[in-house]
Amino acid sequence: MLFTHLCLLYGVDGKKLIIKISSLYHHFILSTNNRDVSFCCLANWKLERKKAVHIEQIILSHLLKPVRDVTLHANRLLDNYDEVIWLIGDGRSGTTWVSDLLNHDKKYREMFEPFHPQHVDEMSFLSPHEYVRADDSHDQLKHIAADVFSGTFTHPVVDSANHSHLYSGLLIKDIFANLFAYWASIRFPNLKIILLIRNPFSVALSKSKKKDWYWVTDPMLLLNQRKLYEDHLHPFEELIKKTSENNDYILRQILIWSIINYVPLRQFPSNKIHIAFYEEVFADTNNQISSAFRFVKNTRENCHVELDDETIKRPSRVVSKDSSLFQDKSPVTSWKNEFSPKQIDAGLNILDEFGLAELYDDNSLPNRKVLNTIQGL
C-alpha cells in the first residue's frame, strides 16, 4: 500500500520502479557476494537489518530523486554549502564511520564517494587512484569537481543518506581521491581536507576479506601512470615491480597503501590538511572529532563534541559480520593474529622504503613524529 501511495504521490511508474528495484537488488548481491542477506520478499523488505537500511536508502533515493534534488538545490541557492569538508582515505580505513561521527547531528549534506570511478557513471573517465599534477588543467575533472564541491552535483547513491530539508555545509567522503586531492585544494581553496589513515596491515586484511569489492589490486597500475612515476614513484620502481610479480595480496595492498598516503603527505603543507588516525579516533573519539572540527572552523577556540556511546559504537553501513567489531576483537591490533612473522617483516620492509615503517609502534598506535619527518617539518 505504501509503495502504491508513493508512486501516485510522486508520479512514478510503479512497474518501472519495480524493475529498477529488482535491478538494484541483483546488482547488490552480485557486487558484494553477501551471503548474510536473507531475502524473503522484496515488497516486505525482509532483509538483514543493517544491509536493508542501506538498500532502502538507495531505493528511496531513486524514488524520491526529483523531490530530493529540489531540496538539495534550494540549499545551494541559500548558500548553505559554504563549509565544505572533504574526508579522504584508503578503502577500509574507517572513512564511513568517521564520516558518520562528523555528521552525527545530520547537519551536513553527506556526499558518499562522488569521485568513485565505478559506482558513479559521471566519474568513469577517472582511473582508480588517478594522479593529477598540481599544475595540470584537467578541465573535465575541474568542471565536475566544481559541481561536487559547490553541491550542484546530485546522484542517487551519492546522496542516498540525505533526508533532511535544511543543511549547513557539505561533508564529502572519498576513497579514490588521495592522488588528486592536492590538485583540487589549489583550485578549490575553501576545501577543508581531512586525510584519514589506518594501519596498513589492518587495511590490507580488511580488503582481503572483501576481494570482490572494487579495489586496485596491482601496484603496477600506479607505476604505469606516467606523471605519478615521474613525480613520485621513480625511486620505488624496482620495489613495485618485485611486489607485483610476487603476487602476495597483502603485500600488494600494503604497497598501494604506502603510495596513496605517501604522495599527499609529501604534497600538502601541514596547515592545509588535517591528518586523522583511525586508531586515535577509536581510542579517543570525542577529542579527535573535536580536533577535526577545530581544523574545519580554523579556530583554536573550543569546538568540543560530546558523542554518546551508542553513536560512537554504531557500525557503519559498510561493516559486515566478519569485522573484528562483531567478533569481540580489537580493530586496532587483531591483524597481528592473522599474519605470519615473515609476512609482517616483508610488509614493514615495504613501508620502510617510504619512511613509513615507524608510523605505527608495536602497539599499533600512530607516531605523529614520523609525519613531521615525511612532511619536512
Summary of the structure (lengths in Angstrom):
residues: 377
radius of gyration: 20.9
end to end distance: 62.6
largest distance: 63.4
contacts: 1112
relative contact order: 0.12
helix: 53%
strand: 7%
